[in-house]
């Protein structure tokens, strides 16, 4: 994983969902998503990508949300019969306040969470995003 410059805001939602999805899939299977992410990072040389072994890229404007999401990785609510149902927002908000995060960071975390839940449900990301 690495950082690249910000992109226009209209694509933020989809990219965050994709990041959450890819991260969850990689956590479960160990699959590397570098090839797909390299497509939209035309300015970075292949040597840089190899050296940093980025799995996917988080844009600068979303870095705070990504860090919060990572800090709250143990705050998933689990259904009685198993399976994740979402993040414990009370815990996430507490961590966000403790870390001094900007108010809009929760919306970005929700998109990361949405992508992860799609992956944990073994759904096809493209099919869900096309609906």
C-alpha positions in Angstrom: 0.0 0.0 0.0 1.2 3.5 -0.7 0.0 7.0 -1.3 -0.6 8.9 -4.4 -1.9 12.5 -5.1 -5.6 13.3 -4.6 -8.0 12.7 -7.4 -11.3 14.5 -8.2 -13.8 14.0 -5.3 -16.5 12.4 -7.5 -14.5 9.1 -7.6 -13.7 9.1 -3.9 -16.6 6.9 -2.8 -15.9 4.2 -5.3 -12.2 4.2 -4.7 -12.7 3.9 -0.9 -15.1 1.1 -1.4 -12.6 -0.6 -3.6 -9.8 -0.1 -1.1 -11.9 -1.7 1.7 -12.9 -4.6 -0.6 -9.3 -5.3 -1.8 -7.9 -5.0 1.8 -10.5 -7.5 3.1 -9.9 -9.9 0.2 -6.2 -9.7 0.7 -6.5 -10.2 4.4 -8.4 -13.4 3.8 -6.5 -14.8 0.9 -3.1 -13.0 0.7 -3.7 -12.1 -3.0 -1.8 -9.0 -4.2 -3.9 -6.3 -6.0 -0.9 -4.3 -7.3 -1.6 -4.8 -11.0 -5.1 -3.3 -10.9 -4.0 -0.3 -8.9 -1.0 0.3 -11.2 -3.4 1.0 -14.0 -4.5 4.4 -12.6 -1.1 5.4 -11.4 0.5 6.2 -14.7 3.2 8.6 -13.3 4.9 6.1 -10.9 7.8 4.1 -12.4 7.5 0.2 -12.1 10.7 0.2 -10.0 9.0 2.3 -7.3 6.0 -0.1 -7.2 8.3 -3.1 -6.9 10.4 -1.4 -4.2 7.4 -0.4 -2.1 5.3 -3.5 -2.9 2.1 -1.5 -2.7 -1.1 -3.7 -2.6 -3.3 -0.8 -3.4 -3.0 3.0 -3.1 -4.8 5.4 -0.7 -5.0 8.9 -1.9 -3.8 11.8 0.2 -7.2 13.1 0.9 -8.3 9.8 2.3 -5.2 8.9 4.3 -6.7 10.0 7.7 -9.7 7.8 7.1 -7.5 4.9 6.1 -5.4 5.2 9.3 -8.6 5.4 11.4 -10.0 2.3 9.7 -6.8 0.5 10.4 -6.8 1.6 14.1 -10.3 0.2 14.4 -9.6 -3.1 12.8 -10.6 -4.9 16.0 -13.9 -3.1 16.3 -16.1 -5.2 14.0 -19.5 -6.3 15.2 -20.1 -10.0 14.6 -23.5 -11.6 14.2 -24.4 -14.3 16.7 -24.2 -17.0 13.9 -20.8 -15.6 12.8 -19.9 -13.1 10.1 -19.1 -9.4 10.3 -22.0 -7.0 10.1 -20.2 -3.7 10.4 -17.9 -1.6 12.5 -18.9 -0.5 16.0 -19.4 3.1 15.2 -19.3 4.2 18.9 -15.8 2.8 19.1 -14.8 4.3 15.8 -16.1 7.7 16.8 -14.2 7.5 20.1 -11.0 6.7 18.4 -11.6 9.4 15.8 -12.1 12.0 18.6 -9.1 10.7 20.5 -7.0 11.1 17.3 -8.4 14.5 16.5 -9.8 13.4 13.1 -11.7 15.8 10.8 -15.5 15.5 11.0 -15.9 14.1 7.4 -13.6 11.2 8.1 -16.5 9.0 9.2 -18.1 9.1 5.8 -14.9 7.8 4.2 -14.5 5.1 6.9 -18.1 4.0 6.0 -17.0 3.5 2.4 -14.0 1.4 3.4 -16.3 -0.6 5.7 -18.8 -1.1 2.8 -16.1 -2.5 0.6 -14.9 -4.8 3.3 -18.4 -6.1 3.9 -18.9 -6.8 0.2 -15.7 -8.8 0.3 -16.6 -10.7 3.5 -20.0 -11.6 1.9 -18.1 -13.0 -1.1 -20.0 -10.7 -3.5 -18.6 -9.4 -6.7 -17.6 -5.8 -6.2 -18.3 -4.7 -9.8 -21.8 -6.2 -9.7 -22.6 -4.4 -6.5 -21.2 -1.0 -7.6 -23.1 -1.2 -10.9 -26.5 -1.5 -9.1 
